Amino acid sequence: MDELQGTNNGSTKESKVCNKANGDDDVNVDGSQTYFDDNVKFCCEDVNKTIRVVFRVFDVDPGVGPVHPSRMSGSGILVGHFSDCMVEVEVQDKSVPTVVAPPDIVVSCMYWFDLTKLSDPADPTFGKVVNDVAWRSKVKTTDVVCDAYCNKTISPVIRVLLVDYLHNCSPLQM
């Protein structure tokens, strides 16, 4: 909204920020017009930024919605009935995030992975944390977990995996 700083006439500057969310208050005039309005819209690109905004306060009711510049200049009804101040707005994202955990995965103790990559949220070794369940993808490994353990034709064997505090596995066969 810097384009409104110290002006009675609004702005004809093209508003490309936020996909023209605050722009073109008068479709009957060529170009883009940004007039003083009841609210200012901010977009995701503004989060964690400080944005300067001109507040115009009227001592008479200007009505709802954008105020046409002709009402504040010349012989307009609002001439002399407003005051401006410049404020800085810190845009914060207060929305509650949606977090979808990675899918369940079973791997054997012999499955090798790089421990240093586990702290990287973008590493796909065991799946990624995403914001929408539709974005979740299957985790693909070359690990064989069930082949020897799940084959029904093999005589029953009880296998116990011992895991120490360092997460080292060792099979114990009974």
C-alpha positions in Angstrom: 0.0 0.0 0.0 3.0 2.3 -0.3 1.5 3.7 -3.4 -1.2 5.5 -1.3 1.3 7.3 0.9 0.4 11.0 1.1 -2.1 11.0 -1.8 -5.7 12.1 -2.1 -6.1 10.5 -5.5 -5.5 6.8 -4.7 -3.1 5.1 -7.1 -3.0 3.8 -10.6 0.1 1.7 -10.0 -0.4 -1.8 -11.2 -0.9 -4.1 -8.1 0.9 -7.3 -8.9 1.5 -8.3 -5.3 -1.0 -10.8 -3.9 -2.6 -11.3 -7.3 -4.1 -7.9 -7.2 -6.0 -8.6 -3.9 -6.1 -4.9 -3.1 -6.3 -3.6 -6.6 -8.7 -2.3 -9.2 -11.4 -0.7 -7.1 -12.8 1.0 -10.2 -13.4 -1.3 -13.2 -14.7 1.6 -15.3 -11.3 3.3 -15.4 -8.4 1.9 -17.4 -5.5 0.4 -15.5 -5.5 -0.6 -11.9 -6.8 1.7 -9.1 -6.2 1.2 -5.4 -8.4 3.3 -3.3 -8.6 3.7 0.5 -10.8 0.9 1.7 -12.3 -0.7 4.9 -9.6 -3.4 4.9 -6.2 -4.4 3.5 -5.6 -7.9 2.3 -2.3 -9.7 2.8 -1.1 -12.9 1.2 1.3 -15.7 2.1 4.3 -14.0 0.5 3.8 -11.2 3.1 4.2 -13.5 6.2 7.1 -12.6 8.4 7.5 -9.3 6.6 6.7 -5.8 7.8 4.4 -4.0 5.4 3.8 -0.2 5.5 0.1 0.7 5.3 -1.6 4.2 5.2 -4.5 4.4 7.6 -7.0 7.1 6.7 -9.4 8.1 9.5 -12.5 10.0 8.7 -14.5 12.2 11.1 -17.6 11.7 8.9 -18.9 8.3 7.7 -17.5 7.7 4.1 -19.7 4.7 3.7 -18.8 1.1 3.2 -16.1 -0.1 0.7 -13.5 1.8 -1.3 -13.6 5.6 -1.1 -13.4 7.2 -4.6 -10.6 9.9 -4.7 -13.0 12.5 -6.1 -14.8 12.5 -2.8 -11.6 13.6 -0.9 -10.4 16.3 -3.3 -11.7 19.5 -4.9 -15.2 20.1 -3.8 -15.7 16.5 -2.6 -17.8 15.9 0.5 -14.9 14.4 2.5 -12.4 17.2 1.9 -11.0 18.3 5.3 -12.7 15.4 7.1 -9.8 12.9 7.2 -6.3 12.4 8.6 -3.6 9.9 7.6 -1.1 8.0 9.5 1.5 5.5 8.4 1.7 2.2 10.3 3.9 -0.9 9.9 2.0 -4.2 9.9 3.9 -7.3 10.9 2.1 -10.1 9.0 1.9 -13.4 10.9 0.5 -16.7 9.9 -2.0 -17.7 12.6 -3.6 -20.5 10.8 -3.4 -24.0 12.3 -1.2 -26.2 10.2 -2.2 -29.6 9.0 0.5 -32.2 9.4 0.2 -35.7 8.0 2.8 -38.2 9.4 4.7 -40.5 7.0 3.1 -43.8 6.3 3.8 -46.9 8.5 6.8 -48.8 7.4 8.4 -52.1 8.5 12.1 -52.8 7.8 14.4 -55.5 9.0 17.3 -54.7 11.3 19.6 -55.3 8.4 18.1 -52.4 6.4 20.8 -49.8 6.0 20.0 -46.2 6.1 22.0 -43.0 6.7 21.4 -41.8 10.3 22.5 -38.3 9.4 19.7 -37.9 7.0 16.9 -38.7 9.5 17.0 -35.1 10.8 16.2 -33.8 7.3 12.4 -33.4 6.9 12.8 -33.6 3.1 14.6 -37.0 3.2 12.3 -39.7 1.8 14.0 -42.7 3.4 11.1 -43.4 5.7 8.5 -41.1 4.1 8.0 -37.3 4.4 5.8 -35.2 6.6 3.3 -33.5 4.3 0.4 -31.0 4.7 -2.2 -33.0 2.8 -2.7 -36.8 2.8 -3.1 -36.6 -1.0 0.6 -35.5 -1.2 1.8 -38.6 0.7 3.6 -41.1 -1.5 4.5 -44.7 -0.9 7.9 -45.5 0.6 9.9 -47.9 -1.6 12.7 -50.0 -0.2 14.7 -53.0 -1.4 14.5 -54.5 2.1 13.1 -58.0 2.4 11.3 -58.2 5.7 8.7 -61.0 5.4 10.1 -63.5 3.0 11.7 -65.9 5.5 9.4 -64.9 8.4 6.0 -65.2 6.7 6.3 -68.2 4.4 3.7 -70.7 5.7 5.5 -73.8 4.3 8.5 -73.3 6.5 8.3 -75.1 9.9 7.6 -72.7 12.8 10.7 -71.0 14.1 10.6 -68.4 16.8 12.9 -65.5 16.1 13.6 -62.8 18.6 15.5 -59.7 17.7 17.5 -58.1 20.5 17.9 -54.4 20.3 20.4 -52.5 22.5 20.3 -48.9 23.5 22.3 -48.0 20.3 19.5 -49.6 18.2 21.8 -52.4 17.1 19.9 -55.6 16.3 21.1 -59.1 16.7 18.9 -62.2 15.9 18.3 -64.8 18.6 17.0 -68.1 17.2 15.2 -70.6 19.4 
